[in-house]
Amino acid sequence: MFEEIRDRLLLVFRSGKYAQLPPADLENLYGVSSVFLRLNESRLGQLEYYTLLELHFFLCLLTLRDNEAKSALDRFGDKFEARSSEKLTVLRSYYIQVLGKKDALEYLDKASAPLIKSPVDLTSKPVSRDPKSLRLVEKRKVALKSSSPTEYIENLLQYVDDSPLDYETWMELAEQYVDLGEYEKAYECVQEVLVGAPGAYVVWCRAGEICRKIYDKDARSKDVLKQAQRSFLRAIELCELHARSWCGLLVTARDLKQTEIENLARTRLNQLVKDSATNQSDLDRISEFLSLIN
């Protein structure tokens, strides 16, 4: 049970799914995180512990538990020195943002100064670094400086121009284009990620979903629907238990009138539900999806 909960929490953090959960699921996840950290701190490796503590910090902010978020932040401060820790500087900016967006930006500007000239390690002398090398700080500034979706996209484009291998930012840029209905541009951003991370099944799934959005916008092109199917199949090849890819494959096969593939996807989704092969929230969504499809 320990390993199962630990791995599930780590997966939730790395996928970023916690930021998109509905209030009830977010509250449940906070409860699991709180109890797990309290009971298992001594059993966790240092990297695991501080990764899960970071998740818990964000869960506290998202559930409006500011005092508990500050407590988690203080635990980071007990381990790391803010003058030399870019990670801690960025985490503090999130907490300050609760108080005011402008205050968080001012804090980052001041806090990044000692980071620009600091020892690479404990045995080396301070060295000057390019401010743009503080990638975590720069990414936070991009979000804080942006007052509109258009400005945010412009700032993200400038950032990826300096950091073309930052795949997380490419995905953020893709989602911003999706929100604006510019699906072709979103697909190009996702492709940038897949060039460097061809094994990212979640990204392959998202590529398929964006292709479907392109098709829904203009149903005249079957080629883009076939590309969506190829993307979902690649995601499933990389992770057979990824329910979202099976859902995408099912509706795409249905639109392409490929009965055999559609039935295969439906059978696999029913099996995932029967075997409880994913978390309860996903199981509920699969059941709802199948009832709507049927």
C-alpha positions in Angstrom: 0.0 0.0 0.0 2.9 2.4 0.9 4.5 1.9 -2.6 1.2 2.2 -4.4 0.2 5.5 -2.8 3.7 6.9 -3.1 3.9 6.1 -6.8 0.4 7.5 -7.4 1.2 10.8 -5.7 4.5 11.1 -7.6 2.7 10.4 -10.9 0.0 13.0 -10.1 2.8 15.6 -9.4 4.8 14.9 -12.5 1.8 14.9 -14.7 0.5 18.2 -13.3 -3.0 16.7 -13.2 -3.6 18.1 -9.7 -3.9 21.6 -11.0 -7.0 20.6 -13.1 -8.9 18.5 -10.6 -12.4 19.5 -9.6 -12.8 20.8 -6.0 -14.0 17.5 -4.5 -11.1 15.4 -6.1 -8.6 18.1 -5.1 -9.8 18.0 -1.5 -9.5 14.2 -1.4 -6.0 14.4 -2.9 -5.0 16.9 -0.2 -6.2 14.5 2.5 -4.2 11.6 1.1 -1.1 13.7 0.7 -1.4 15.1 4.2 -1.8 11.8 5.9 0.8 10.0 3.8 3.5 12.6 4.5 2.7 12.7 8.2 3.0 8.9 8.6 5.8 8.1 6.2 8.4 10.8 6.2 11.0 8.4 7.7 10.3 5.8 5.0 10.8 8.2 2.0 14.0 8.9 0.3 15.1 12.5 0.4 14.2 13.2 -3.2 10.8 11.5 -2.8 10.0 13.4 0.3 10.8 16.8 -1.0 9.0 16.0 -4.3 5.9 15.0 -2.4 6.3 18.0 -0.1 6.2 20.3 -3.1 3.0 18.6 -4.3 1.5 19.1 -0.9 2.5 22.8 -0.9 0.6 23.3 -4.1 -2.4 21.3 -2.9 -2.5 23.6 0.2 -2.5 26.7 -2.0 -5.2 25.3 -4.3 -7.4 24.4 -1.3 -6.9 27.8 0.4 -4.8 26.4 3.3 -2.3 29.3 3.3 -1.0 28.7 6.8 -0.3 25.0 6.0 1.4 26.0 2.7 3.6 28.4 4.7 4.5 25.5 7.0 5.5 23.3 4.0 7.5 26.2 2.6 9.3 26.6 5.9 10.3 22.9 5.8 11.9 23.6 2.4 13.7 26.6 4.0 15.1 24.3 6.8 16.8 22.3 4.1 17.7 24.8 1.4 19.1 28.3 1.5 17.0 30.8 -0.5 20.1 32.7 -1.6 21.4 29.7 -3.5 18.2 27.7 -4.2 16.4 28.7 -7.4 13.7 26.1 -6.6 12.9 27.6 -3.1 12.9 31.1 -4.6 10.2 30.1 -7.1 8.1 28.2 -4.5 8.2 31.3 -2.3 7.0 33.4 -5.3 3.9 31.2 -5.5 3.1 31.8 -1.8 3.7 35.5 -2.2 1.4 35.5 -5.3 -1.5 34.6 -3.0 -0.9 38.0 -1.4 -0.5 39.9 -4.7 0.8 39.3 -8.2 2.9 42.5 -8.3 4.5 41.6 -4.9 5.5 38.2 -6.3 7.2 39.7 -9.4 9.1 42.3 -7.3 10.2 39.4 -5.0 11.6 37.4 -7.9 13.5 40.4 -9.3 15.2 41.0 -5.9 15.7 37.3 -5.1 17.3 36.4 -8.4 20.2 38.9 -7.9 22.1 36.7 -5.4 21.4 33.6 -7.5 23.0 35.2 -10.6 26.3 35.3 -8.7 26.6 32.3 -6.5 28.8 29.2 -6.0 28.1 26.4 -8.4 28.8 24.1 -5.4 30.0 24.3 -1.8 33.7 24.2 -2.8 33.8 26.7 -5.6 34.1 30.4 -5.7 31.1 32.6 -6.8 30.8 32.9 -10.5 28.6 35.3 -12.6 25.9 33.7 -14.6 23.6 34.9 -17.4 20.3 35.9 -15.7 18.5 33.8 -18.4 20.2 30.7 -17.0 17.8 30.9 -14.1 15.2 29.0 -16.1 12.7 28.4 -13.2 12.7 32.1 -12.3 12.4 33.2 -15.8 9.4 30.9 -16.4 7.7 32.3 -13.3 8.3 35.8 -14.5 6.7 35.0 -17.9 3.4 34.0 -16.2 3.5 36.9 -13.7 4.2 39.6 -16.4 1.4 38.5 -18.7 -1.9 40.4 -18.4 -3.7 38.7 -21.3 -3.7 35.4 -23.2 -2.1 37.1 -26.2 0.7 38.7 -24.2 1.2 35.4 -22.4 1.7 33.6 -25.7 4.1 36.3 -26.9 6.2 35.9 -23.7 6.1 32.1 -24.0 7.4 32.3 -27.5 10.3 34.6 -26.4 11.1 32.1 -23.7 11.2 29.0 -25.9 13.3 30.9 -28.4 15.9 31.1 -25.6 15.1 27.6 -24.3 14.0 25.4 -27.2 14.4 22.2 -25.2 12.0 23.2 -22.4 9.2 20.8 -23.3 7.0 21.8 -20.4 6.8 25.4 -21.8 6.1 24.0 -25.3 3.1 22.2 -23.9 1.9 25.2 -22.0 2.1 27.2 -25.3 0.1 24.4 -27.0 -2.6 24.7 -24.4 -2.8 28.5 -24.8 -3.3 28.0 -28.5 -6.0 25.4 -27.9 -7.8 27.9 -25.6 -7.8 30.4 -28.5 -8.9 27.8 -31.1 -5.6 27.9 -33.0 -5.3 24.2 -33.2 -2.8 24.0 -36.0 -0.3 26.1 -34.0 -1.0 24.0 -30.9 -0.2 20.8 -32.9 3.1 22.3 -34.0 4.0 23.0 -30.4 3.2 19.4 -29.4 5.3 18.1 -32.3 8.3 20.1 -30.9 7.9 18.0 -27.7 7.6 14.7 -29.4 10.8 15.3 -31.4 12.7 15.4 -28.1 10.6 13.1 -26.0 9.2 10.4 -28.4 8.3 8.1 -25.5 5.9 10.6 -23.8 2.6 8.7 -24.2 0.6 11.5 -22.6 1.9 13.9 -25.2 1.0 11.5 -28.1 -2.5 11.3 -26.6 -2.7 15.1 -26.5 -1.5 15.3 -30.1 -4.4 13.0 -31.1 -6.9 15.1 -29.2 -5.7 18.3 -30.9 -6.0 16.5 -34.3 -9.6 15.8 -33.4 -10.2 19.4 -32.6 -8.8 20.3 -36.1 -11.1 17.8 -37.6 -14.1 19.0 -35.6 -13.4 22.5 -36.9 -13.2 21.3 -40.5 -14.7 17.8 -41.0 -13.8 17.8 -44.7 -10.3 16.4 -44.0 -10.1 12.7 -43.1 -6.3 12.8 -43.1 -6.2 14.7 -39.9 -8.6 12.2 -38.3 -6.3 9.3 -39.4 -3.3 11.2 -37.9 -5.3 11.4 -34.6 -5.8 7.7 -34.7 -2.1 7.1 -35.3 -1.3 9.3 -32.3 -3.7 7.5 -30.0 -2.3 4.1 -31.2 1.2 5.2 -30.5 0.2 6.4 -27.0 -1.4 3.0 -26.3 1.7 1.2 -27.6 3.7 3.1 -25.1 1.2 2.7 -22.2 -1.5 0.1 -22.7 -3.3 1.2 -19.5 -3.8 4.9 -20.6 -7.6 5.1 -20.6 -7.7 8.6 -22.2 -5.9 7.3 -25.3 -8.4 4.4 -25.5 -11.3 6.9 -25.3 -9.7 8.9 -28.1 -9.2 5.8 -30.2 -12.8 4.7 -29.7 -14.4 7.9 -31.0 -11.9 8.3 -33.8 -12.4 4.7 -35.0 -16.2 5.3 -34.8 -15.9 8.5 -37.0 -13.7 6.5 -39.5 -16.3 3.7 -39.4 -13.7 1.2 -38.3 -15.9 -1.1 -36.4 -13.3 -3.6 -35.4 -11.0 -1.0 -33.8 -14.0 0.7 -32.2 -15.1 -2.6 -30.6 -11.5 -3.3 -29.4 -11.3 0.1 -27.7 -14.7 -0.3 -26.1 -13.8 -3.8 -24.8 -10.5 -2.6 -23.4 -12.1 0.3 -21.6 -14.7 -2.0 -20.1 -11.9 -4.2 -19.0 -10.1 -1.3 -17.3 -13.2 -0.5 -15.3 -13.8 -4.2 -14.4 -10.2 -4.6 -13.3 -10.1 -1.2 -11.5 -6.8 -0.6 -13.4 -6.8 3.1 -12.7 -7.9 5.6 -10.0 -11.5 6.0 -9.0 -11.8 9.5 -10.6 -10.7 8.1 -14.0 -12.9 5.0 -13.6 -15.9 7.3 -13.1 -15.0 9.3 -16.2 -14.5 6.1 -18.3 -18.0 4.9 -17.2 -19.5 8.2 -18.0 -17.8 8.3 -21.4 -19.0 4.8 -22.3 -22.6 5.6 -21.3 -22.5 8.7 -23.5 -21.0 6.8 -26.4 -23.5 3.9 -26.1 
